[in-house]
């Protein structure tokens, strides 16, 4: 599931680069979940790792139990969207840096994550 965690940031990174924004802004926002008052980039980047890993592996465990066989990718993408709505609804209320992120690319990241988890599960199940 490391692959899914890594792939989940592609949509927002591409969007940020296309818009001339900081491609690490979502990573820095993830770090602010653990260190909400930190402003130093290096510390926020380091703090983002356990936050992202914990969320990615936690949701992957849930998806491994609920995604139906032979429809893992489509179901995973939909589940990723639902996870994104839930995750971001909570995180945007609690963390200003997450709230400052554009919503569309963040939801796209979650869809990519869910689809990738579904793809990995489909391969493992076969």
N, C-alpha and C positions, 0 to 999 in steps of 0.2 A: 504493500500500500504506500510505500515511500514514493513510488512512481506517481500515484494519484495525487499525493500531497504536493509533489513538485510541479505537476501539470496544472494544478488548480490555479496557479497564479498567472498563467499565460494570457488569458483574455484581458485582465486589468493591466498587465505590463505592456502588452501591445497597444492597448488603448491609451495608456499614459504616454508612451513614446510617440504615438501618432499625434497626440495633442500637445506635445512639447512639455509634458509634466514630468515630475520626478518618478521614474519607474519603481522606486523603492517606497513610495508613499504608503502603499497598503501594508508592506512589511513593517514599516515604522509604526503604523497604526496598531498592528498586531502586538508589537513590543510594548506599546503604551497600555495594553491590557494588564500586563504584569508590572510595568513601571509607569503609572499614570502621570507622574510629575516630571519625568525625565525628559530632557531636551537633546541630549547628546546622541547623535546618530549611531555611533558604534554600540553603545549600551542598548539602545532600542533594537538594533538589528540582532544582537545576541539574545535579548529577551524574547524576541519574536520566535526563535527556534522552539523552545519548549511549549509555547502557546500553540503554535501551528501544529506541532507534532501531536500534542495531546488531543486537540480538536479533531485532527485528521484521523488518527487511529481510533479515537472514540466513536466517531461517526462511521468509520469503516466497519467496526465491529457490529454496529447496529444494522448497517446495510447488508452485511454478510448474512444476517439472520432473516431479513425481511424481503430481500429482492427475489422475485420468482425466477425459477430456472427458465432458460431459453428466452428471457426478456430482460436480462440484466442491464443491458446498456441503456435502453429507452427508459426502463423503470428507474435506473440509477440516475439518469439525467433529471427526470421528474423529481425524484427524491432529493437530489441536490438542490433543485429550485426551492422545494419546501424547507429544507435545512437552511438555505440562505435566507429565506424570509424570516424564519424563527431566529437564527443566529444574529442577523443584522438588526432585527427589531429590538432585541435585547441589548446588543453591543452599541447600537447608535444612541440609545437612551443613556447608557452608562459612561461611554468613552468619547470625548470630543473629537479625537483624531479619527476614530472610526466614523463618526457622524459626518465629518468633513469629506469623506471619500464619496465619489460619484456612485450612486446606487446601482446603475445598470451594469457597469463592469464588475462590480462585486457579486452581483447575482450571476453573471456569466461565469465567473470563477467557480461558484458553487455548482452550477450545471456541469461545467467541465470536470470538476472533481467527482460528482456523482456518476457521470458517464464513464469516467476512467476507472473508478472503483467497480462499476458494473462490468466493464471489459475485462479487468483482472479476474473478477469472480467467475465470469463466463469461461475464461481460459482454464482456471483452476478446476472448475466443476466438470470440464470435459476431459 
